Amino acid sequence: MSQINLHEIIQQQQEQLAAIQAQIQALLAGGVGGQERRQEERNGGGEVAKPQIFDGSLAKVGGFI
């Protein structure tokens, strides 16, 4: 790889990192999961269905694919 390509890659990664950091800051400012919690409160809470635990038997493989 030439030096030019490495510099371009570094620049792209720095831009991506800055975008990710901005997203993290936005989430922290709004409270992580805050919107989902408010929606649950409006809907009266509710419980999420738990996934079935796979015991490794071949008969149950189709349910997990």
C-alpha positions in Angstrom: 0.0 0.0 0.0 1.3 3.4 -0.8 1.6 6.3 1.6 -1.2 8.1 -0.1 -3.7 5.3 0.4 -2.7 5.0 4.1 -3.3 8.7 4.6 -6.7 8.5 2.9 -7.6 5.5 5.1 -6.5 7.4 8.2 -8.5 10.4 7.2 -11.6 8.3 6.6 -11.3 6.5 9.9 -10.9 9.9 11.7 -14.1 11.1 10.1 -15.9 7.9 11.1 -14.6 8.2 14.7 -15.8 11.8 14.9 -19.3 10.8 13.6 -19.5 7.9 16.1 -18.4 10.2 19.0 -21.1 12.7 18.0 -23.7 9.9 18.1 -22.5 8.8 21.5 -22.8 12.3 22.8 -26.3 12.7 21.4 -27.3 9.4 23.1 -25.8 10.5 26.4 -27.5 13.9 26.2 -30.9 12.3 25.6 -30.3 9.5 28.1 -29.4 6.1 26.6 -32.7 4.2 26.1 -34.7 7.2 27.3 -37.1 7.2 24.4 -37.8 3.5 24.7 -38.4 3.8 28.4 -40.9 6.6 27.9 -42.7 4.6 25.2 -43.0 1.7 27.6 -44.4 3.9 30.3 -47.0 5.2 27.9 -47.9 1.6 26.9 -48.1 0.5 30.5 -44.8 -1.3 30.6 -45.1 -4.9 29.4 -42.7 -7.7 29.3 -40.7 -8.8 26.3 -40.9 -12.4 25.3 -37.7 -14.3 26.2 -36.0 -16.4 23.5 -36.1 -20.1 23.9 -32.9 -21.6 25.3 -31.2 -24.0 22.9 -30.3 -27.3 24.5 -28.2 -28.6 21.6 -30.6 -31.2 20.4 -30.8 -31.7 16.7 -34.6 -31.8 16.7 -34.7 -28.2 17.8 -32.2 -26.8 15.3 -34.8 -25.7 12.8 -36.3 -23.3 15.4 -33.1 -21.4 15.7 -32.3 -21.0 12.0 
